[in-house]
Every structure is written in structure tokens, then in C-alpha cells.
Amino acid sequence: QTSFIFGIMGLYLLSAGKGFGMIFYENRTLCLPQWALFASLLIFPFAAVSRNMGSCECLVWLNIATLCGTVLIPLAYYAFVGTEGLRPPDSNTYAINSISAHGLLSGLSTYTFAFTSQFMLTEIIEEMEDPEELPKAYATISGPFQLSMFLLAGLGGYFAIGDKVSGMMNENLPFGPPFQVAAACMCTHMLISYIIKGVVFCKAMHEAVDPDHCKGDDMSIRAWIGWVALVSITLVVAWILANVVPFFTEAVDLLGASLTPLSCWVLPIFMFIRYWKDANRASKPHISGLEWFVIACELLLALCLMIFGTYSVLCQIIEKWSELGKPFECHCEFLRNNCECSENHAGMEAICRVGANLTAA
């Protein structure tokens, strides 16, 4: 669980760095590693003073608002301005399309990554005033909200751009104010999400290295020094991780195929089986044959995704390292409004084609 949370933190830092690059797309000096470093420096003072998830309640509401902005701004642009020049010529929409092994593994990895909120439930319950309200809050508010936003983003983006859609939604907007506002929303959302996940991760590390001074209400100098040191080390390592796999889609798929099934499917199943095996006859829950069959299928799916899904996405990452650059290189794709970095960006194809023709002439 802890390693999975840390992987997500690296992804958030990568996305925040890309967000800053998108906001300032006319910049010709800074590259993705520098933007990710800037995001790290911006996060640090907030992460250093946030030792509980409820430290800044207003950030939760801002996080929700910016998430909505990240999704709704591109969809509003597609609806009111249109997708002319944004949609690839050979991009189509299909009610049912052919399924490839690569597409199936990638889709399962993304889907698995998206619905993994249970890895935070223990920490959320710990800080709730009334833990018994969790099922109601999760089933009637959190779960439906997550599902609706995923469906809106996935189906809306697919309907607007077609089957050639790729990357993040705001990457499919042309350079301009809507692109920048959507990037600012995404950047803010990722920064806040990093802080929330960072509280959980750093608390676990703090408890491991200094259990006597790890409580959130411990105001001693030793507790604060330990906390700030862990936050600093975590930011440095997360920045390194963000630059090792500087591709958002592949980073999501890597987490979704490797650590997600392990921490959210395999380990819970094994823990339940161990509990079922050790429980006495009076307290042992009755599990029907059908339920054991479903559990076995879920475990088999998780193992297949961990093996074949991880292998597939690692091949994609290696291929992109060769095509777009190795870790810690500039990686200015879609971060600058020039043909060198964004030749295939929405609205840039025609401009770059004309420029190439003039150069050839």
C-alpha cells in the first residue's frame, strides 16, 4: 500500500510539472524536469505543515472544483467551439470496436488504477468524526462522483476526438487561454492530491522510523524535524521517479498493472483467506462455491495483469525512451507552442505542415 501511494505521488508530481509547462507554453527555456522541480518547491511548505489529512479542509473543496474544471473546460470547448482541426482525420467513434491484447491490458490497467480509493479508507476512517458514516458517504457521494467524472471524461473525450484520442483531456485543446485555464486546474488538483497522499505516506514512514514522536498532535521539536526531513526526502525521490517515467499515460498504466492489483486485489484476498482459515467454526463466515469461484477469477485476473500488463507497458516505456528521449531529458512535448516540441499537438499540425513546406521550398 505504501509503495503504491508513493508511486501515485510521483505521478502527481509529473502531472503538476506538465501543468506548469502547459500554463507557460510560450517559455523556451525550462523543460519538464525543471517544471517538476518548481512544483516540488511549491508543494514543500504546504506538505511540511500538513501532518493530518484534515489540516486544510478548504483544500479538499478546491481539489474537487479543480478536478471538475480539468474535465469540464475541454468538454465545454468541444461543445461550443467544436473539434475542427483537433480531431485526427482518421479518428472515428464506434459503439463496439475490435479489441487487441495491448488495448485490453492498457484499458484494464487504467481502469484498475482509477478505482483504487480503498487504499486510503483506513486513514480516512481514522480522521472521521463519525466513522460509521463512511459507508453512506462513500456509496452515496464519493463513489457516484468518481464514477460520473470518469464516465464524463472518458465518453466525452472519446465522442469528441474519436478513437485516436490519447493523453490527458487538456492536451487535446489547442494552445490558448482555455488550454492554460484547464492546465491550471489540473496542476492545482495534482498539487493538492500530492499533499493529501503525502500525509498518509509520510505518516507511515514517520511511524516506522520514530514511533514515539509520530503522532499528528505531537508538537515537539523532534517530531517536527523528523516530519520535515521525511517530507523533503520524499519530494526528492518522487521528483526522481517522475522523471524516470515522464509519460503520463504509461506511468498510469504501469501503476495500474503492477502495484494496483497487488495492493488492492491480491493482498486483500490473501488476508481474507488467512482470516477464514484461522477463524474458529463459530465466527468463520460461510463462503459459497460461487463466491470462491469469483475470488479465484479475480485473483487470476490480477496475476495476469501484473505479469502481462506490466510487461506490455514496460515495452511501451522503453519505446518512448527511444522515440522521445531518455529520463531527465527535456521532454517538452505539448509544453511549448512550437513545431519542435508539439508538432502533433491539437491545432499545430497545419501550422507545422506549412512551415515544413516553406522550408523545403
C-alpha positions as CSV (number, residue, x, y, z in Angstrom):
1,Q,0.0,0.0,0.0
2,T,2.7,2.4,0.9
3,S,4.7,1.8,-2.2
4,F,1.6,2.2,-4.3
5,I,0.8,5.6,-2.6
6,F,4.4,6.7,-3.3
7,G,4.1,5.7,-7.0
8,I,1.0,7.9,-7.2
9,M,2.8,10.8,-5.6
10,G,5.4,10.6,-8.4
11,L,2.7,10.6,-10.9
12,Y,1.1,13.7,-9.3
13,L,4.4,15.5,-9.4
14,L,4.9,14.6,-13.0
15,S,1.4,15.9,-13.9
16,A,1.9,19.1,-11.9
17,G,5.1,19.7,-13.7
18,K,3.4,19.2,-17.1
19,G,0.6,21.5,-15.9
20,F,3.1,24.4,-15.2
21,G,4.7,23.8,-18.6
22,M,1.3,24.0,-20.3
23,I,0.4,27.2,-18.5
24,F,3.6,28.9,-19.6
25,Y,3.7,27.2,-23.1
26,E,5.5,30.2,-24.7
27,N,8.5,29.5,-22.5
28,R,11.6,28.3,-24.5
29,T,14.0,27.7,-21.6
30,L,12.5,25.4,-18.9
31,C,11.9,21.7,-19.6
32,L,9.8,19.1,-17.8
33,P,12.4,18.2,-15.1
34,Q,12.6,21.9,-14.2
35,W,8.9,22.4,-14.1
36,A,8.5,19.3,-11.9
37,L,11.2,20.7,-9.6
38,F,9.3,24.0,-9.4
39,A,6.1,22.0,-8.5
40,S,8.1,20.3,-5.7
41,L,9.3,23.6,-4.3
42,L,5.8,24.9,-4.4
43,I,4.4,21.9,-2.6
44,F,7.1,21.8,0.1
45,P,5.8,24.5,2.5
46,F,2.3,23.1,2.5
47,A,3.4,19.5,2.8
48,A,5.8,20.4,5.7
49,V,3.0,21.8,7.9
50,S,0.2,19.2,6.9
51,R,0.5,16.3,9.3
52,N,-3.1,15.3,9.1
53,M,-5.5,15.0,6.1
54,G,-7.9,17.4,7.7
55,S,-5.3,20.1,8.2
56,C,-6.6,22.2,5.4
57,E,-10.3,21.4,4.8
58,C,-10.7,24.1,2.2
59,L,-8.1,22.4,0.0
60,V,-10.5,19.4,-0.3
61,W,-13.2,21.6,-1.8
62,L,-10.6,23.4,-4.1
63,N,-9.4,19.9,-5.2
64,I,-13.0,18.9,-6.2
65,A,-13.5,22.2,-8.0
66,T,-10.3,22.0,-10.0
67,L,-11.0,18.4,-10.9
68,C,-14.3,19.4,-12.4
69,G,-12.6,22.3,-14.2
70,T,-10.0,19.9,-15.7
71,V,-12.7,17.8,-17.1
72,L,-15.4,20.3,-18.0
73,I,-13.3,23.0,-19.6
74,P,-12.2,20.8,-22.5
75,L,-15.7,19.3,-22.9
76,A,-17.2,22.8,-23.0
77,Y,-14.7,23.9,-25.6
78,Y,-15.5,20.8,-27.8
79,A,-19.2,21.6,-27.4
80,F,-19.2,25.3,-28.1
81,V,-16.2,25.8,-30.3
82,G,-16.1,22.5,-32.0
83,T,-13.4,19.9,-32.8
84,E,-12.4,21.1,-36.3
85,G,-8.6,20.9,-36.5
86,L,-8.4,18.9,-33.2
87,R,-9.8,15.6,-34.3
88,P,-7.4,13.5,-36.4
89,P,-8.7,12.9,-40.0
90,D,-8.8,9.1,-39.5
91,S,-10.3,9.2,-36.0
92,N,-13.8,7.7,-35.6
93,T,-16.2,6.7,-32.9
94,Y,-17.5,3.1,-32.6
95,A,-20.2,1.6,-30.4
96,I,-18.3,-1.6,-30.5
97,N,-14.7,-1.9,-31.7
98,S,-12.2,-4.7,-32.1
99,I,-10.2,-5.5,-29.0
100,S,-6.4,-6.1,-29.1
101,A,-4.4,-7.7,-26.4
102,H,-2.5,-4.5,-25.9
103,G,-5.6,-2.4,-25.8
104,L,-7.3,-4.8,-23.3
105,L,-4.3,-4.7,-21.0
106,S,-3.9,-0.9,-21.2
107,G,-7.6,-0.4,-20.6
108,L,-7.6,-2.8,-17.6
109,S,-4.6,-1.1,-16.1
110,T,-6.2,2.4,-16.4
111,Y,-9.5,1.1,-15.1
112,T,-7.8,-0.6,-12.1
113,F,-5.8,2.5,-11.3
114,A,-8.9,4.7,-11.4
115,F,-10.9,2.8,-8.9
116,T,-8.5,2.2,-6.1
117,S,-9.8,4.6,-3.4
118,Q,-10.0,1.8,-0.8
119,F,-6.2,2.1,-0.2
120,M,-6.9,5.4,1.6
121,L,-10.1,4.3,3.5
122,T,-8.3,3.2,6.7
123,E,-6.6,6.6,7.1
124,I,-9.9,8.4,6.2
125,I,-11.8,6.4,8.8
126,E,-9.2,7.3,11.4
127,E,-9.7,11.0,11.0
128,M,-13.6,10.9,10.6
129,E,-15.6,12.3,13.5
130,D,-18.2,9.6,13.0
131,P,-16.6,6.6,11.2
132,E,-20.0,4.9,10.9
133,E,-20.9,7.5,8.3
134,L,-18.3,6.1,5.9
135,P,-20.5,3.6,4.0
136,K,-23.1,6.2,3.5
137,A,-20.6,8.9,2.4
138,Y,-18.7,6.5,0.1
139,A,-21.8,4.8,-1.5
140,T,-23.9,7.9,-2.0
141,I,-21.4,10.7,-2.5
142,S,-17.8,9.7,-3.2
143,G,-18.4,6.6,-5.4
144,P,-21.0,8.1,-7.7
145,F,-19.0,11.3,-8.0
146,Q,-15.9,9.4,-9.1
147,L,-17.9,7.2,-11.5
148,S,-19.6,10.2,-13.1
149,M,-16.4,12.1,-13.6
150,F,-14.6,9.1,-15.1
151,L,-17.6,8.4,-17.4
152,L,-17.9,12.1,-18.4
153,A,-14.2,12.4,-19.2
154,G,-13.9,9.0,-20.9
155,L,-17.0,9.1,-23.0
156,G,-17.0,12.8,-23.6
157,G,-13.4,12.8,-24.8
158,Y,-14.0,9.7,-27.0
159,F,-17.1,11.2,-28.6
160,A,-15.4,14.5,-29.3
161,I,-12.0,13.3,-30.5
162,G,-12.6,9.7,-31.6
163,D,-10.7,6.5,-31.2
164,K,-7.3,8.3,-31.8
165,V,-7.7,10.3,-28.6
166,S,-4.7,10.0,-26.3
167,G,-3.1,11.5,-23.3
168,M,-4.9,13.9,-20.9
169,M,-8.0,15.7,-21.9
170,N,-6.5,19.2,-21.7
171,E,-3.7,18.0,-24.0
172,N,-6.3,17.8,-26.8
173,L,-7.1,21.5,-26.6
174,P,-5.3,24.0,-28.9
175,F,-2.8,26.4,-27.3
176,G,-4.7,29.4,-25.9
177,P,-6.5,30.6,-22.8
178,P,-8.8,27.5,-22.4
179,F,-5.7,25.3,-22.6
180,Q,-4.0,27.4,-19.9
181,V,-7.0,27.5,-17.6
182,A,-7.6,23.8,-17.9
183,A,-3.8,23.2,-17.2
184,A,-4.0,25.4,-14.2
185,C,-7.0,23.4,-12.8
186,M,-5.1,20.1,-13.5
187,C,-1.9,21.5,-11.8
188,T,-3.8,22.7,-8.7
189,H,-5.7,19.4,-8.5
190,M,-2.4,17.4,-8.7
191,L,-0.6,19.5,-6.1
192,I,-3.4,19.2,-3.6
193,S,-3.7,15.4,-4.3
194,Y,0.0,15.1,-3.7
195,I,-0.3,16.8,-0.3
196,I,-3.2,14.5,0.7
197,K,-1.4,11.3,-0.3
198,G,1.8,12.7,1.1
199,V,0.3,13.0,4.6
200,V,-0.6,9.3,4.5
201,F,2.8,8.2,3.1
202,C,4.9,10.4,5.4
203,K,2.9,9.4,8.5
204,A,3.6,5.7,7.7
205,M,7.3,6.5,7.3
206,H,7.4,8.6,10.4
207,E,5.8,5.9,12.4
208,A,8.3,3.4,11.1
209,V,11.4,5.5,11.9
210,D,10.3,7.3,15.1
211,P,7.2,5.7,16.6
212,D,7.4,7.7,19.8
213,H,7.1,11.0,18.1
214,C,4.9,10.3,15.1
215,K,1.5,11.4,16.3
216,G,-0.1,14.3,14.5
217,D,-0.7,16.2,17.7
218,D,3.0,15.9,18.9
219,M,4.3,19.4,18.7
220,S,7.8,18.6,20.0
221,I,10.8,19.9,18.0
222,R,11.9,16.3,17.4
223,A,8.6,15.4,15.8
224,W,8.6,18.4,13.5
225,I,12.3,17.9,12.5
226,G,11.5,14.3,11.7
227,W,8.4,15.2,9.7
228,V,10.0,17.9,7.7
229,A,13.0,15.7,6.9
230,L,10.7,12.9,5.7
231,V,8.7,15.4,3.6
232,S,11.9,16.7,2.0
233,I,13.3,13.2,1.2
234,T,10.0,12.1,-0.2
235,L,9.8,15.1,-2.5
236,V,13.3,14.5,-3.8
237,V,12.7,10.8,-4.5
238,A,9.2,11.5,-6.0
239,W,10.8,14.0,-8.3
240,I,13.3,11.4,-9.5
241,L,10.5,8.9,-10.0
242,A,8.5,11.5,-12.0
243,N,11.4,11.9,-14.4
244,V,12.3,8.3,-14.8
245,V,8.9,7.7,-16.5
246,P,8.0,11.1,-17.8
247,F,4.9,9.9,-19.8
248,F,1.6,10.3,-18.1
249,T,-0.4,7.5,-19.8
250,E,2.4,5.0,-19.4
251,A,3.0,5.9,-15.8
252,V,-0.7,5.4,-15.0
253,D,-0.7,2.1,-16.8
254,L,2.5,0.9,-15.0
255,L,1.0,1.6,-11.6
256,G,-2.3,0.1,-12.7
257,A,-0.7,-3.1,-13.9
258,S,2.0,-3.6,-11.3
259,L,1.3,-2.3,-7.8
260,T,-2.5,-1.7,-8.0
261,P,-3.6,-5.4,-8.4
262,L,-1.1,-6.4,-5.7
263,S,-2.1,-3.9,-3.1
264,C,-5.8,-3.7,-3.9
265,W,-6.7,-7.2,-5.0
266,V,-4.0,-9.9,-4.2
267,L,-3.1,-8.9,-0.7
268,P,-6.7,-8.3,0.5
269,I,-7.7,-11.7,-0.9
270,F,-4.8,-13.4,0.8
271,M,-5.5,-11.7,4.1
272,F,-9.2,-12.7,3.9
273,I,-8.2,-16.3,3.1
274,R,-5.8,-16.3,6.1
275,Y,-8.6,-14.9,8.3
276,W,-11.1,-17.5,7.0
277,K,-8.6,-20.3,7.6
278,D,-7.7,-19.2,11.2
279,A,-11.2,-18.3,12.3
280,N,-13.0,-20.7,14.6
281,R,-16.1,-22.5,13.5
282,A,-18.5,-20.1,15.2
283,S,-17.0,-17.0,13.7
284,K,-16.0,-18.3,10.3
285,P,-18.1,-16.7,7.5
286,H,-19.8,-19.0,5.1
287,I,-18.4,-18.7,1.6
288,S,-20.4,-20.4,-1.2
289,G,-18.8,-22.2,-4.1
290,L,-19.8,-19.4,-6.4
291,E,-18.1,-16.8,-4.2
292,W,-14.9,-18.9,-4.1
293,F,-15.1,-19.1,-7.9
294,V,-15.4,-15.3,-8.2
295,I,-12.5,-14.8,-5.8
296,A,-10.4,-17.2,-7.8
297,C,-11.2,-15.4,-11.1
298,E,-10.4,-12.0,-9.5
299,L,-7.1,-13.4,-8.3
300,L,-6.3,-14.9,-11.7
301,L,-7.1,-11.5,-13.4
302,A,-4.9,-9.7,-11.0
303,L,-1.9,-12.1,-11.6
304,C,-2.4,-11.8,-15.4
305,L,-2.5,-8.1,-15.3
306,M,0.6,-7.9,-13.1
307,I,2.6,-10.2,-15.4
308,F,1.4,-9.4,-18.9
309,G,0.2,-5.9,-18.3
310,T,3.4,-4.8,-16.6
311,Y,5.5,-6.4,-19.5
312,S,3.4,-4.6,-22.1
313,V,3.6,-1.1,-20.5
314,L,7.4,-1.5,-19.9
315,C,7.8,-2.2,-23.6
316,Q,5.9,1.0,-24.4
317,I,8.1,3.0,-21.9
318,I,11.3,1.7,-23.5
319,E,10.0,2.5,-26.9
320,K,9.1,6.1,-25.9
321,W,12.5,6.5,-24.3
322,S,14.0,5.8,-27.7
323,E,11.5,8.0,-29.5
324,L,11.0,11.0,-27.2
325,G,14.1,10.9,-25.0
326,K,15.6,9.2,-22.0
327,P,14.8,10.1,-18.4
328,F,15.7,13.6,-17.3
329,E,15.9,14.9,-20.8
330,C,13.8,17.9,-21.8
331,H,10.5,16.2,-22.8
332,C,8.8,19.4,-23.9
333,E,6.0,17.5,-25.8
334,F,2.9,19.7,-25.7
335,L,4.6,22.1,-23.3
336,R,5.7,24.6,-26.0
337,N,3.8,26.0,-28.9
338,N,6.5,25.3,-31.5
339,C,6.9,22.5,-34.1
340,E,10.0,21.1,-32.5
341,C,8.1,20.1,-29.3
342,S,4.4,20.0,-30.3
343,E,4.2,19.1,-34.0
344,N,1.3,16.6,-33.3
345,H,-0.5,18.8,-30.8
346,A,-4.1,19.8,-31.5
347,G,-4.2,22.7,-33.9
348,M,-0.4,22.6,-34.7
349,E,-0.4,20.0,-37.5
350,A,-1.4,22.5,-40.2
351,I,1.0,25.2,-39.0
352,C,3.9,22.8,-38.9
353,R,3.0,21.3,-42.3
354,V,3.0,24.8,-43.8
355,G,6.3,25.6,-42.1
356,A,7.9,22.3,-43.4
357,N,6.7,23.1,-47.0
358,L,8.1,26.6,-46.9
359,T,11.4,25.2,-45.6
360,A,11.5,22.6,-48.3
361,A,10.7,25.2,-51.0
